[in-house]
Structure formats: structure tokens, C-alpha cells
């Protein structure tokens, strides 16, 4: 129960980070929520897909979606005040949240009876995977926008963008 609580707290922080980044880039409301969701759940979703045959954890436990929604709304409403917080404090909170996600990844890998050599990798994947997914998604949007301005708008969606949206 304590690990779930810590995981939800870390989810809140990562969702807030993703929402804040999208907000600063003047994204739409959907873009802000998507950035928050990818950042908060991306690493865990990849971990779950690799470790289990079930779907992503956030489809089985609605609390994760609820935390992302609350965090996104919180971030949108308080973004002006967040910029006044000291950057060091925000980095510390983000570092603690990353550590919690790494612990969750390690515990999940142990519970899945994963090869002991792979356990640290699943911890790292869970800790930084959401940030990587969000960054890749943002980069693919830039590539898609540049491509669309030079080519016919009927071109297909980039395969990596499609993968990230899964």
C-alpha cells in the first residue's frame, strides 16, 4: 500500500512536469494532457508490456488516470505560481520521484520473477521511460510539422509517433 501511494505521488509529479513543459510550448489542452500522461505513465507502460501479458497498469487502476487529470488541472491553474518556485526545489522533487519510479520498476521486475540481471534495467526503464517517450513524441511532432510543410498533407503518420501513442 505504501509503494502504491509513493507511485501515485511520483505519477503526480511527473504528470505535472509533462503538463508544465507542454504549457510552456503553448500546446492545446489535449497536448498538455497527452504530455502529462506520456511523462507520468510511459516508462511503466513499456515495463508492463515487456513483463506481463496484461495491458498497461493505468487501464486496470483508474487512480493513475485520475492522478494525471488532477495534476494536469493543478498545473494549468497554478503554472504562473510554479515559475516562482526555486528551480532547485523542483529538481529535487523530480529526482525523488524518479527514484520512486525506479524502485517501483525493480519491485515489479522482482514480482514478475525476471532474470536478476534484467531487474536494474526495468528499474531504469520505469524511472526515465516516460520522459524519453514524451521527448520522442515532441520530437516526432516537430518532424511531422516540418515534413507536412514540405510535402503533401496526405502523407502517413510517422511510425514512431504511432508507437508512442500506443
C-alpha positions as a printed NumPy array, in Angstrom:
array([[  0.   ,   0.   ,   0.   ],
       [  2.87 ,   2.383,   0.792],
       [  4.504,   1.646,  -2.577],
       [  1.224,   2.391,  -4.391],
       [  0.926,   5.709,  -2.545],
       [  4.524,   6.664,  -3.425],
       [  3.95 ,   5.58 ,  -7.037],
       [  0.847,   7.776,  -7.272],
       [  2.759,  10.723,  -5.769],
       [  5.56 ,  10.255,  -8.305],
       [  2.932,   9.961, -11.05 ],
       [  1.502,  13.306,  -9.935],
       [  4.928,  14.968, -10.078],
       [  5.84 ,  13.526, -13.488],
       [  2.406,  14.408, -14.895],
       [  2.856,  17.941, -13.609],
       [  6.298,  18.119, -15.223],
       [  4.919,  16.915, -18.573],
       [  1.974,  19.316, -18.387],
       [  4.24 ,  22.23 , -17.484],
       [  6.552,  21.546, -20.427],
       [  3.611,  21.365, -22.839],
       [  2.056,  24.506, -21.312],
       [  5.288,  26.447, -21.855],
       [  5.266,  25.353, -25.511],
       [  1.704,  26.713, -25.902],
       [  0.218,  23.273, -26.557],
       [ -3.518,  22.72 , -26.734],
       [ -5.369,  21.301, -23.74 ],
       [ -5.201,  17.849, -25.351],
       [ -1.458,  18.281, -25.953],
       [ -0.919,  19.274, -22.326],
       [ -2.829,  16.231, -21.066],
       [ -1.066,  13.897, -23.514],
       [  2.342,  15.219, -22.466],
       [  1.385,  14.725, -18.808],
       [  0.122,  11.186, -19.47 ],
       [  3.154,  10.119, -21.505],
       [  5.584,  11.515, -18.946],
       [  3.792,  10.016, -15.942],
       [  2.971,   6.56 , -17.31 ],
       [  5.201,   5.951, -20.34 ],
       [  8.031,   4.112, -18.584],
       [  5.688,   1.961, -16.518],
       [  3.559,   1.144, -19.555],
       [  6.573,  -0.08 , -21.509],
       [  7.706,  -2.08 , -18.453],
       [  4.299,  -3.728, -18.096],
       [  4.121,  -4.604, -21.787],
       [  7.551,  -6.26 , -21.571],
       [  6.964,  -8.034, -18.237],
       [  3.338,  -9.143, -18.438],
       [  0.73 , -10.19 , -20.922],
       [ -1.81 ,  -7.802, -19.411],
       [ -2.429,  -4.278, -20.585],
       [ -0.961,  -1.118, -19.137],
       [ -1.446,  -0.699, -15.379],
       [ -3.256,   2.601, -15.785],
       [ -6.071,   0.826, -17.635],
       [ -6.521,  -1.567, -14.71 ],
       [ -6.246,   1.009, -11.901],
       [ -8.176,   4.196, -12.591],
       [ -6.288,   6.041,  -9.833],
       [ -3.38 ,   6.665, -12.206],
       [ -5.623,   8.373, -14.771],
       [ -7.304,  10.355, -12.022],
       [ -3.937,  11.495, -10.65 ],
       [ -2.799,  12.581, -14.13 ],
       [ -6.026,  14.541, -14.693],
       [ -5.809,  16.253, -11.277],
       [ -2.121,  17.007, -11.786],
       [ -2.77 ,  18.453, -15.251],
       [ -5.559,  20.718, -13.977],
       [ -3.422,  21.7  , -10.973],
       [ -0.509,  22.573, -13.243],
       [ -2.623,  24.585, -15.673],
       [ -4.238,  26.566, -12.855],
       [ -1.005,  27.22 , -10.983],
       [  1.582,  27.496, -13.759],
       [  2.203,  31.176, -13.081],
       [  2.981,  30.391,  -9.453],
       [  5.145,  27.381, -10.346],
       [  7.568,  29.612, -12.211],
       [  8.222,  31.495,  -8.975],
       [  9.328,  28.337,  -7.165],
       [ 13.04 ,  27.841,  -6.944],
       [ 14.358,  25.584,  -9.691],
       [ 16.398,  23.618,  -7.152],
       [ 13.251,  22.627,  -5.264],
       [ 11.566,  21.414,  -8.437],
       [ 14.644,  19.412,  -9.435],
       [ 14.784,  17.78 ,  -6.   ],
       [ 11.116,  16.774,  -6.171],
       [ 11.671,  15.393,  -9.68 ],
       [ 14.764,  13.435,  -8.539],
       [ 12.842,  11.894,  -5.641],
       [ 10.009,  10.939,  -7.999],
       [ 12.475,   9.344, -10.418],
       [ 13.884,   7.323,  -7.531],
       [ 10.397,   6.153,  -6.562],
       [  9.694,   5.078, -10.148],
       [ 12.991,   3.16 , -10.231],
       [ 12.016,   1.338,  -7.032],
       [  8.574,   0.538,  -8.48 ],
       [ 10.258,  -0.847, -11.615],
       [ 12.63 ,  -3.012,  -9.584],
       [  9.81 ,  -4.353,  -7.402],
       [  7.673,  -5.077, -10.48 ],
       [ 10.542,  -6.956, -12.129],
       [ 11.154,  -8.986,  -8.962],
       [  7.445,  -9.811,  -8.659],
       [  7.433, -10.918, -12.31 ],
       [ 10.352, -13.274, -11.476],
       [ 12.527, -11.509, -14.004],
       [ 16.122, -12.52 , -14.673],
       [ 18.189, -10.86 , -11.89 ],
       [ 20.456,  -9.201, -14.453],
       [ 17.428,  -7.502, -16.04 ],
       [ 15.943,  -6.154, -12.798],
       [ 18.029,  -2.928, -12.725],
       [ 17.198,  -2.284, -16.372],
       [ 13.464,  -2.44 , -15.645],
       [ 14.032,  -0.022, -12.766],
       [ 15.82 ,   2.436, -15.044],
       [ 13.214,   2.   , -17.78 ],
       [ 10.438,   2.788, -15.334],
       [ 12.338,   5.754, -13.898],
       [ 13.201,   7.535, -17.134],
       [ 10.997,   5.861, -19.749],
       [  8.143,   8.363, -19.516],
       [ 10.469,  11.292, -20.089],
       [ 12.005,   9.529, -23.093],
       [  8.577,   8.721, -24.558],
       [  7.409,  12.316, -24.074],
       [ 10.598,  13.725, -25.611],
       [ 10.347,  11.356, -28.577],
       [  6.691,  12.285, -29.055],
       [  7.514,  16.019, -29.024],
       [ 10.374,  15.472, -31.493],
       [  8.134,  13.451, -33.813],
       [  5.587,  16.265, -33.774],
       [  8.329,  18.693, -34.863],
       [  9.46 ,  16.326, -37.627],
       [  5.859,  15.815, -38.717],
       [  5.236,  19.565, -38.809],
       [  8.382,  20.193, -40.891],
       [  7.502,  17.291, -43.178],
       [  3.933,  18.494, -43.62 ],
       [  5.111,  21.959, -44.609],
       [  7.316,  20.493, -47.363],
       [  5.09 ,  17.664, -48.579],
       [  1.525,  16.795, -49.341],
       [ -0.609,  16.761, -46.155],
       [ -1.938,  13.306, -47.045],
       [  1.356,  11.624, -46.068],
       [  1.134,   8.878, -43.464],
       [  1.846,   9.331, -39.767],
       [  5.402,   8.584, -38.689],
       [  5.603,   5.   , -37.351],
       [  7.421,   6.111, -34.155],
       [  4.65 ,   8.587, -33.406],
       [  2.105,   5.799, -33.803],
       [  4.146,   3.554, -31.496],
       [  4.353,   6.281, -28.865],
       [  0.618,   6.802, -28.897],
       [  0.062,   3.143, -28.01 ]])
